[in-house]
Amino acid sequence: MPGAGKSSIGRRLAARWGIPFADADSEIEAAAGLPIADIFARYGEAEFRDLERRVIARMLGGGTPIVLATGGGAYADARTREAVRATGAVAVWLKCRLPTLLRRVAGRDHRPMFRDADPREVLERLMERRHPLYAEADLALLCSDEHPDVTTRRVAEAVEGFRPPARMQVALARGAYPILVGDGLLRRAGAEIAQRVEGRRAAIVTDQSVARLHLPALREGLAEAGFQVTAEAMLPPGEASKSWAEYQRVAEAVLAARADRRTVLIALGGGVVGDLAGFVAASVLRGLPFVQCPTTLLAQVDSSVGGKTGINTSHGKNLVGAFHQPKLVLADTATLATLPPRELRAGWAEVAKHGLLQGPLWDWCEADGAAAMQGDRAALAHAVLESCKLKAAVVAEDEFETKPDGGRALLNLGHTFGHALEAECGYGAMLLHGEAVGIGLGLAAELSARLGLCGQEWPGRVREHLREVGLPARIAELPRGFSAERLIARMRADKKARDGALRFVLMRDAGECLTADGVAEDAVRALLRDEGCSE
């Protein structure tokens, strides 16, 4: 904003770092051979903004480190913001409150915008229009009437400590979208979402536990970018919320807030929230833009990526739903520090699954999984990044799970057994989804070994890793008994079954998995009985 001190702080920063300083307005005047006021008068604002964008892109893209102070209107231009991002520059917003700006612009009648105008009205109008756009900057620092050297030091420390989020793309033929992984992304949610949707109205779906911890940060980030939250729907925590009743309640809440097709629906929470919110987004008004803000390890490494949405029924898990890809996935890894240990461990089952599918990641899981479960932030971030890379590649190759063998179906390793166990437990707190998947991984390895597909050491190796990270590894470790026949009946109803015949994802080795049709029920029944299941 006028009076924020861009040039003053910029010069001090450049001197501190020993690199050149440039002022975009001066560079534009030199390039055009005219004062900016004359450029506006002669060619109009559109021509000026085009020149401004080209000059800024040239200055930042020259390969030489530089501190560049842009004109106040430059970053408010969408194409200029995109040009700045494309250069990899770090954009810093010097954010000042209105009283501070008023004191600093007093007497600046030489500026055309303040000539014969009330400075307060001018600044208020600019702040209303520009602040939501400035929020897209990488860093925002609140600046007061402190000495410029103090502000310079604060800006320098912020830039030097800045770690941009990791970014990857889910490269779909239609509707490709980015995944961002890093700390503090919820407070940047509005800025990131604004770059990918047209409207500025949002509805949030979350659960009661997550809301207490993370909803304020999301609200703040949305408000700063100019979003109006028109509806907030709270689910009871737990898998039981993926139901017809909760789906209807959330859909009605979104409709009651008069959503239109530009209203973005934001899922803040774990896999349950993301699956249900995504199904609401897929079906309300025949499709709303949708953003995933996963807050659990399981959701960050798996369920938030790929566009699978749905709810459970009395017949089984995820049997009603739709493919509906998000516009964006924001995996704020800082939220993992707030997870109860059991929830964190449950998410690790999906990381282990990805390791068995990928190969080298499994070796890393065995070496570093225990440290990750002790809260090692670097290990957790690595797990999220590598899992998202795998998931993004698989989804891009087989978006709708139509490949008869391999492809996206391989992501169901351990899930045929796991879903049956979950259903028998009533989708309650007795058995979390990740815990069921972990047991399913051990059973899939055991079945693979019995069928002669993999070495006999694999079942023990998989189960040993599960125990090392604190997950249940066998059915017998659960606090209730199971019937082999009931579990098999659940598997026949699984959405991966074909014509009622059992279908499994099995393994030959880490990094070498396959889909197997027509596995004999007797082999599965014998395995379940050996695991302690009754008839």
C-alpha positions as CSV (number, residue, x, y, z in Angstrom):
1,M,0.0,0.0,0.0
2,P,1.1,3.6,-0.4
3,G,3.2,4.5,2.7
4,A,4.1,0.9,3.6
5,G,7.8,1.6,3.0
6,K,8.5,-0.7,0.1
7,S,11.4,1.3,-1.3
8,S,12.9,2.2,2.0
9,I,12.9,-1.4,3.3
10,G,13.9,-2.7,0.0
11,R,17.0,-0.6,-0.2
12,R,18.0,-1.6,3.3
13,L,17.4,-5.3,2.5
14,A,19.6,-5.1,-0.6
15,A,22.4,-3.5,1.4
16,R,22.1,-6.1,4.1
17,W,22.4,-8.9,1.6
18,G,24.9,-7.2,-0.7
19,I,22.7,-7.5,-3.8
20,P,21.1,-4.9,-6.2
21,F,17.9,-3.0,-5.4
22,A,15.5,-1.9,-8.1
23,D,12.2,0.0,-8.1
24,A,9.7,-1.3,-10.6
25,D,8.2,2.1,-11.3
26,S,11.6,3.6,-12.1
27,E,12.4,0.7,-14.4
28,I,9.1,1.1,-16.2
29,E,9.7,4.8,-16.8
30,A,13.2,4.0,-18.1
31,A,11.8,1.3,-20.4
32,A,9.0,3.6,-21.8
33,G,11.0,6.9,-21.8
34,L,7.9,8.5,-20.1
35,P,6.7,9.2,-16.6
36,I,4.1,6.7,-15.3
37,A,1.4,9.4,-15.3
38,D,2.0,10.0,-19.0
39,I,1.9,6.3,-19.8
40,F,-1.5,6.1,-18.1
41,A,-2.7,9.2,-19.9
42,R,-1.5,8.3,-23.3
43,Y,-2.0,4.5,-23.4
44,G,-4.4,3.6,-20.6
45,E,-4.1,1.3,-17.6
46,A,-4.2,-2.0,-19.6
47,E,-1.2,-1.0,-21.6
48,F,0.6,0.1,-18.5
49,R,-0.1,-3.2,-16.7
50,D,1.2,-5.2,-19.6
51,L,4.4,-3.1,-19.6
52,E,4.7,-3.4,-15.9
53,R,4.3,-7.2,-16.0
54,R,7.0,-7.6,-18.6
55,V,9.5,-5.4,-16.8
56,I,8.9,-7.2,-13.5
57,A,9.3,-10.6,-15.1
58,R,12.5,-9.5,-16.8
59,M,13.9,-8.1,-13.6
60,L,13.1,-11.2,-11.5
61,G,13.9,-13.7,-14.1
62,G,17.4,-12.4,-15.0
63,G,19.2,-15.0,-12.9
64,T,20.8,-12.5,-10.6
65,P,19.6,-12.1,-7.0
66,I,17.7,-8.8,-6.6
67,V,15.4,-7.0,-4.2
68,L,12.6,-5.4,-6.3
69,A,10.0,-3.0,-4.9
70,T,6.8,-3.2,-7.1
71,G,4.2,-0.6,-7.5
72,G,1.2,-1.0,-5.2
73,G,-1.1,-2.0,-8.1
74,A,1.3,-4.5,-9.7
75,Y,0.7,-7.4,-7.3
76,A,-3.1,-6.7,-7.5
77,D,-2.9,-7.7,-11.2
78,A,-3.6,-11.5,-11.6
79,R,-1.2,-12.0,-14.5
80,T,1.6,-10.1,-12.7
81,R,1.1,-12.3,-9.6
82,E,1.4,-15.3,-11.8
83,A,4.5,-13.9,-13.5
84,V,6.1,-13.3,-10.1
85,R,5.4,-16.9,-9.0
86,A,6.8,-18.3,-12.2
87,T,10.2,-16.7,-11.5
88,G,10.4,-18.4,-8.1
89,A,10.8,-15.1,-6.3
90,V,9.7,-14.7,-2.7
91,A,6.8,-12.2,-2.6
92,V,6.6,-10.2,0.7
93,W,3.6,-8.1,1.7
94,L,4.4,-5.2,4.1
95,K,1.1,-5.0,5.8
96,C,0.3,-1.8,7.6
97,R,-2.9,-0.8,9.5
98,L,-4.8,2.2,8.3
99,P,-3.7,4.7,11.0
100,T,0.0,3.9,10.2
101,L,-0.6,4.5,6.5
102,L,-2.5,7.8,7.1
103,R,0.4,9.2,9.1
104,R,2.9,8.2,6.4
105,V,1.0,9.6,3.4
106,A,0.1,12.9,5.1
107,G,1.1,15.7,2.8
108,R,1.7,13.6,-0.3
109,D,-0.4,15.7,-2.5
110,H,2.0,15.0,-5.4
111,R,0.5,11.5,-5.8
112,P,-2.4,11.7,-8.2
113,M,-4.5,9.3,-6.2
114,F,-4.5,11.6,-3.2
115,R,-4.9,14.9,-5.1
116,D,-8.2,16.6,-4.1
117,A,-9.3,13.5,-2.2
118,D,-9.7,12.3,1.4
119,P,-6.7,10.1,2.1
120,R,-8.7,7.9,4.5
121,E,-11.3,7.2,1.8
122,V,-8.6,6.5,-0.8
123,L,-6.8,4.1,1.5
124,E,-9.9,2.3,2.7
125,R,-11.0,1.7,-0.9
126,L,-7.6,0.4,-1.9
127,M,-7.3,-1.8,1.2
128,E,-10.7,-3.4,0.5
129,R,-9.8,-4.1,-3.1
130,R,-6.1,-5.0,-2.7
131,H,-5.7,-6.8,0.6
132,P,-7.4,-10.1,-0.5
133,L,-5.0,-10.1,-3.5
134,Y,-1.9,-9.2,-1.5
135,A,-2.8,-12.2,0.7
136,E,-1.4,-14.4,-2.1
137,A,2.1,-13.2,-1.3
138,D,4.4,-15.9,0.2
139,L,5.0,-13.8,3.4
140,A,3.0,-11.2,5.1
141,L,4.6,-9.0,7.9
142,L,2.6,-6.6,10.0
143,C,4.6,-3.4,10.0
144,S,4.1,-0.6,12.6
145,D,5.9,2.6,13.4
146,E,9.0,0.8,14.4
147,H,12.4,2.0,13.0
148,P,13.0,0.9,9.4
149,D,16.0,-1.0,10.5
150,V,13.9,-3.2,12.8
151,T,11.4,-3.9,10.0
152,T,14.3,-4.7,7.7
153,R,15.7,-7.2,10.2
154,R,12.3,-8.8,10.6
155,V,11.7,-9.1,6.8
156,A,15.3,-10.5,6.3
157,E,14.8,-13.2,9.0
158,A,11.4,-14.1,7.5
159,V,12.8,-14.5,4.0
160,E,15.9,-16.3,5.2
161,G,13.7,-18.8,7.2
162,F,11.1,-19.2,4.5
163,R,10.6,-22.8,3.3
164,P,8.1,-22.9,0.4
165,P,5.7,-25.9,0.5
166,A,6.5,-28.9,-1.6
167,R,4.3,-28.9,-4.7
168,M,3.4,-31.7,-7.0
169,Q,0.8,-32.0,-9.7
170,V,-1.9,-34.7,-10.2
171,A,-1.6,-34.6,-14.0
172,L,-5.1,-35.6,-15.2
173,A,-6.3,-35.1,-18.8
174,R,-9.0,-32.8,-17.4
175,G,-8.9,-30.9,-14.2
176,A,-5.2,-31.4,-13.2
177,Y,-4.6,-30.0,-9.7
178,P,-1.7,-29.4,-7.3
179,I,-0.9,-31.0,-3.9
180,L,0.9,-28.7,-1.5
181,V,2.7,-30.2,1.5
182,G,4.2,-28.1,4.3
183,D,3.8,-26.4,7.6
184,G,1.3,-23.6,8.1
185,L,-0.7,-24.1,5.0
186,L,-4.1,-23.7,6.7
187,R,-3.3,-20.0,7.3
188,R,-2.6,-19.7,3.6
189,A,-5.6,-21.6,2.5
190,G,-7.5,-18.6,1.2
191,A,-4.6,-17.3,-0.8
192,E,-4.0,-20.7,-2.4
193,I,-7.7,-21.4,-3.1
194,A,-8.2,-18.0,-4.6
195,Q,-5.8,-18.8,-7.4
196,R,-7.9,-21.8,-8.4
197,V,-11.6,-20.9,-8.1
198,E,-13.7,-18.1,-9.4
199,G,-16.0,-17.2,-6.5
200,R,-15.3,-15.9,-3.0
201,R,-17.9,-17.9,-1.1
202,A,-17.1,-21.0,0.8
203,A,-18.7,-23.8,2.8
204,I,-16.7,-25.8,5.3
205,V,-17.2,-29.4,6.4
206,T,-15.3,-30.5,9.4
207,D,-15.8,-32.6,12.5
208,Q,-16.1,-31.4,16.1
209,S,-12.6,-32.5,17.2
210,V,-10.8,-31.0,14.3
211,A,-12.8,-27.7,14.5
212,R,-11.5,-27.0,18.0
213,L,-8.0,-27.3,16.8
214,H,-7.8,-26.0,13.3
215,L,-11.0,-24.2,12.2
216,P,-9.8,-20.8,13.5
217,A,-6.7,-20.9,11.3
218,L,-8.7,-21.9,8.2
219,R,-11.2,-19.1,8.9
220,E,-8.4,-16.6,9.3
221,G,-6.8,-17.6,6.1
222,L,-10.0,-17.5,4.1
223,A,-11.0,-14.1,5.5
224,E,-7.6,-12.6,4.6
225,A,-8.1,-13.6,1.0
226,G,-11.6,-12.1,0.9
227,F,-13.7,-15.3,1.2
228,Q,-17.1,-15.3,2.9
229,V,-17.9,-18.5,4.8
230,T,-21.6,-19.1,4.2
231,A,-22.0,-22.5,5.9
232,E,-20.1,-24.6,8.4
233,A,-21.2,-28.2,8.9
234,M,-19.8,-30.2,11.8
235,L,-19.8,-34.0,11.8
236,P,-19.4,-36.2,14.9
237,P,-15.9,-37.7,14.8
238,G,-15.6,-41.3,13.5
239,E,-16.3,-43.6,10.6
240,A,-20.0,-43.8,11.5
241,S,-20.4,-40.3,10.1
242,K,-20.0,-41.5,6.6
243,S,-23.7,-42.3,6.5
244,W,-26.8,-41.4,4.5
245,A,-28.1,-39.3,7.5
246,E,-25.0,-37.2,7.7
247,Y,-24.7,-36.8,4.0
248,Q,-28.3,-35.5,3.8
249,R,-27.7,-33.1,6.8
250,V,-24.5,-31.6,5.2
251,A,-26.1,-31.3,1.8
252,E,-29.1,-29.5,3.2
253,A,-26.9,-27.1,5.2
254,V,-24.9,-26.2,2.0
255,L,-28.2,-25.7,0.0
256,A,-29.7,-23.7,2.9
257,A,-26.8,-21.3,2.6
258,R,-27.8,-20.7,-1.0
259,A,-24.7,-22.2,-2.6
260,D,-24.2,-21.6,-6.3
261,R,-21.8,-23.4,-8.6
262,R,-19.0,-21.0,-7.7
263,T,-19.2,-21.8,-4.0
264,V,-16.2,-23.8,-3.0
265,L,-16.7,-26.6,-0.5
266,I,-13.7,-27.2,1.8
267,A,-13.1,-30.4,3.7
268,L,-11.2,-29.9,6.9
269,G,-10.4,-33.1,8.6
270,G,-9.5,-36.7,8.1
271,G,-10.6,-39.3,5.6
272,V,-14.2,-39.4,6.9
273,V,-14.7,-35.7,6.4
274,G,-13.0,-35.7,3.0
275,D,-15.0,-38.6,1.7
276,L,-18.3,-37.3,2.8
277,A,-17.6,-33.7,1.9
278,G,-16.4,-34.7,-1.5
279,F,-19.6,-36.7,-2.2
280,V,-21.6,-33.7,-1.2
281,A,-19.5,-31.5,-3.5
282,A,-20.0,-34.0,-6.4
283,S,-23.7,-34.2,-6.0
284,V,-25.0,-30.8,-4.8
285,L,-26.0,-28.7,-7.8
286,R,-24.4,-31.5,-9.9
287,G,-20.9,-30.4,-8.8
288,L,-19.3,-27.8,-6.7
289,P,-15.6,-26.9,-6.7
290,F,-13.9,-28.8,-3.9
291,V,-10.7,-28.4,-1.8
292,Q,-9.2,-31.0,0.5
293,C,-7.5,-29.8,3.7
294,P,-6.5,-33.1,5.3
295,T,-5.5,-33.0,9.0
296,T,-4.7,-36.6,9.7
297,L,-1.8,-38.7,8.4
298,L,-4.1,-41.2,6.7
299,A,-5.9,-38.4,4.8
300,Q,-2.7,-36.6,3.9
301,V,-1.0,-39.7,2.5
302,D,-4.0,-41.4,0.8
303,S,-7.7,-40.4,0.9
304,S,-7.4,-36.7,0.1
305,V,-5.7,-37.4,-3.2
306,G,-7.5,-39.0,-6.2
307,G,-11.1,-37.8,-6.1
308,K,-12.7,-40.9,-4.6
309,T,-15.7,-39.8,-2.5
310,G,-18.4,-41.7,-0.8
311,I,-20.3,-43.0,2.2
312,N,-20.8,-46.3,3.8
313,T,-24.1,-48.4,3.8
314,S,-25.3,-51.4,5.7
315,H,-24.0,-53.5,2.8
316,G,-20.4,-52.3,3.0
317,K,-17.8,-49.5,2.9
318,N,-17.8,-46.8,0.3
319,L,-20.5,-48.4,-1.8
320,V,-22.2,-45.1,-2.7
321,G,-20.1,-42.3,-4.0
322,A,-18.6,-40.6,-7.0
323,F,-15.3,-39.7,-8.6
324,H,-14.9,-35.9,-8.0
325,Q,-11.4,-34.5,-8.1
326,P,-10.5,-31.5,-5.8
327,K,-9.2,-28.3,-7.2
328,L,-6.4,-28.4,-4.6
329,V,-5.0,-30.5,-1.8
330,L,-3.4,-28.6,1.1
331,A,-1.6,-31.0,3.4
332,D,-0.6,-28.9,6.4
333,T,1.9,-31.2,8.1
334,A,1.8,-29.0,11.3
335,T,-1.6,-30.6,12.0
336,L,0.0,-34.0,12.5
337,A,1.5,-32.8,15.8
338,T,-2.1,-32.5,17.2
339,L,-3.1,-36.1,16.4
340,P,-3.6,-38.7,19.2
341,P,-1.0,-41.4,18.9
342,R,-3.5,-44.0,17.9
343,E,-4.7,-41.8,15.0
344,L,-1.1,-41.2,13.9
345,R,-0.3,-44.9,13.9
346,A,-3.5,-45.7,12.0
347,G,-2.4,-43.4,9.2
348,W,1.0,-45.2,9.0
349,A,-0.8,-48.3,7.7
350,E,-1.4,-46.5,4.4
351,V,2.3,-45.4,4.3
352,A,3.3,-49.0,4.7
353,K,0.9,-50.0,2.0
354,H,2.5,-47.4,-0.4
355,G,5.9,-48.8,0.6
356,L,4.9,-52.3,-0.4
357,L,3.6,-51.0,-3.7
358,Q,6.6,-48.8,-4.5
359,G,9.6,-50.8,-3.2
360,P,12.3,-48.4,-1.9
361,L,9.7,-46.7,0.3
362,W,9.2,-50.0,2.1
363,D,12.9,-50.2,3.0
364,W,12.6,-46.6,4.3
365,C,9.5,-47.5,6.3
366,E,11.3,-50.3,8.1
367,A,14.3,-48.0,8.8
368,D,12.4,-44.8,9.9
369,G,8.9,-45.8,10.6
370,A,9.4,-46.0,14.4
371,A,11.0,-42.5,14.4
372,A,8.0,-41.1,12.5
373,M,5.6,-42.6,15.0
374,Q,7.6,-40.8,17.8
375,G,6.8,-37.5,16.1
376,D,9.9,-37.0,13.9
377,R,8.7,-34.1,11.8
378,A,11.2,-34.7,9.0
379,A,10.2,-38.4,8.8
380,L,6.5,-37.6,8.7
381,A,7.0,-35.0,6.0
382,H,9.0,-37.5,3.9
383,A,6.2,-40.1,4.4
384,V,3.6,-37.6,3.2
385,L,5.6,-36.4,0.2
386,E,6.6,-39.9,-1.0
387,S,3.0,-41.2,-0.6
388,C,1.5,-38.3,-2.5
389,K,4.0,-38.8,-5.3
390,L,3.0,-42.4,-5.6
391,K,-0.7,-41.8,-5.3
392,A,-0.6,-38.9,-7.8
393,A,1.2,-41.0,-10.4
394,V,-1.2,-43.9,-10.0
395,V,-4.3,-41.6,-10.2
396,A,-3.0,-39.8,-13.3
397,E,-2.5,-43.2,-15.0
398,D,-5.9,-44.7,-14.0
399,E,-8.2,-41.9,-12.8
400,F,-11.4,-44.0,-12.7
401,E,-10.0,-47.3,-11.8
402,T,-10.8,-48.9,-15.1
403,K,-7.7,-50.8,-15.8
404,P,-8.6,-54.5,-15.4
405,D,-5.2,-55.4,-13.8
406,G,-2.9,-53.2,-11.9
407,G,-3.4,-49.4,-12.1
408,R,-5.4,-47.8,-9.4
409,A,-6.8,-51.1,-8.2
410,L,-3.4,-51.8,-6.6
411,L,-4.0,-49.1,-4.1
412,N,-6.5,-51.5,-2.5
413,L,-3.7,-53.7,-1.1
414,G,-4.9,-54.9,2.3
415,H,-8.3,-53.3,1.9
416,T,-10.4,-56.3,1.0
417,F,-9.6,-57.9,4.3
418,G,-9.6,-54.5,6.1
419,H,-13.0,-53.4,4.9
420,A,-14.6,-56.7,5.9
421,L,-13.1,-56.3,9.4
422,E,-14.3,-52.7,9.7
423,A,-17.8,-53.6,8.6
424,E,-18.0,-56.4,11.2
425,C,-16.9,-53.9,13.9
426,G,-19.7,-51.5,12.9
427,Y,-17.3,-48.8,11.7
428,G,-16.8,-47.7,15.4
429,A,-13.9,-46.9,17.6
430,M,-13.1,-50.5,18.2
431,L,-11.2,-50.7,14.9
432,L,-10.0,-47.6,13.0
433,H,-9.7,-47.8,9.2
434,G,-5.9,-47.7,9.3
435,E,-5.7,-50.4,11.9
436,A,-8.0,-52.6,9.7
437,V,-5.8,-51.9,6.7
438,G,-2.7,-52.8,8.7
439,I,-4.1,-56.2,9.6
440,G,-5.2,-56.5,6.0
441,L,-1.7,-56.0,4.8
442,G,-0.5,-58.9,7.0
443,L,-3.3,-61.1,5.7
444,A,-2.6,-60.2,2.1
445,A,1.1,-61.0,2.5
446,E,0.2,-64.3,4.2
447,L,-2.3,-65.2,1.4
448,S,0.4,-64.3,-1.2
449,A,2.9,-66.6,0.5
450,R,0.4,-69.5,0.7
451,L,-0.4,-69.1,-3.0
452,G,3.3,-69.3,-3.8
453,L,3.5,-65.7,-5.1
454,C,6.0,-64.3,-2.6
455,G,8.7,-65.5,-0.3
456,Q,7.7,-67.1,3.0
457,E,9.5,-64.4,5.0
458,W,7.1,-61.6,3.8
459,P,4.2,-62.2,6.2
460,G,6.5,-62.1,9.2
461,R,8.3,-59.1,7.9
462,V,5.1,-57.1,7.3
463,R,3.7,-58.0,10.7
464,E,6.9,-57.2,12.5
465,H,6.9,-53.7,11.0
466,L,3.3,-53.2,12.0
467,R,4.2,-54.1,15.6
468,E,7.2,-51.8,15.6
469,V,5.1,-48.8,14.8
470,G,2.4,-49.8,17.3
471,L,-0.3,-51.2,15.0
472,P,-2.2,-54.4,15.6
473,A,-0.8,-57.0,13.3
474,R,-3.2,-60.0,13.6
475,I,-7.0,-60.5,13.9
476,A,-6.3,-62.3,17.3
477,E,-5.0,-59.0,18.7
478,L,-8.5,-57.4,18.4
479,P,-10.8,-57.3,21.4
480,R,-13.5,-59.5,19.8
481,G,-13.9,-62.6,17.8
482,F,-14.8,-63.0,14.1
483,S,-16.6,-65.5,11.9
484,A,-14.7,-66.6,8.8
485,E,-18.0,-67.1,6.9
486,R,-19.2,-63.6,7.8
487,L,-15.9,-62.0,6.8
488,I,-16.0,-63.9,3.4
489,A,-19.6,-62.8,2.9
490,R,-18.5,-59.2,3.4
491,M,-15.7,-59.7,0.9
492,R,-18.1,-61.0,-1.7
493,A,-20.0,-57.7,-1.3
494,D,-16.9,-55.6,-1.6
495,K,-17.0,-53.2,-4.6
496,K,-13.8,-54.8,-6.0
497,A,-15.4,-58.2,-6.2
498,R,-16.5,-59.4,-9.7
499,D,-19.7,-61.4,-10.1
500,G,-19.5,-62.3,-6.4
501,A,-16.0,-63.8,-6.8
502,L,-13.3,-62.7,-4.4
503,R,-10.7,-60.4,-5.8
504,F,-7.5,-59.4,-3.9
505,V,-4.4,-57.3,-4.4
506,L,-1.4,-59.6,-3.6
507,M,2.3,-59.3,-3.8
508,R,5.4,-61.0,-5.2
509,D,7.8,-58.6,-3.6
510,A,8.0,-55.0,-2.4
511,G,7.4,-52.9,-5.5
512,E,5.8,-55.9,-7.3
513,C,2.1,-56.3,-6.6
514,L,-0.8,-57.6,-8.7
515,T,-4.5,-58.1,-8.7
516,A,-5.7,-61.7,-8.4
517,D,-9.2,-62.8,-9.5
518,G,-10.8,-66.1,-8.5
519,V,-8.9,-66.8,-5.4
520,A,-10.4,-69.9,-4.0
521,E,-12.6,-69.3,-1.0
522,D,-11.3,-72.4,0.7
523,A,-7.8,-70.8,0.8
524,V,-9.2,-67.6,2.3
525,R,-11.3,-69.6,4.8
526,A,-8.3,-71.7,5.9
527,L,-6.3,-68.5,6.4
528,L,-9.0,-66.9,8.5
529,R,-9.4,-70.0,10.6
530,D,-5.7,-70.1,11.2
531,E,-5.9,-66.5,12.3
532,G,-8.4,-67.6,15.0
533,C,-11.7,-66.9,13.3
534,S,-14.6,-69.2,14.1
535,E,-16.6,-71.0,11.4
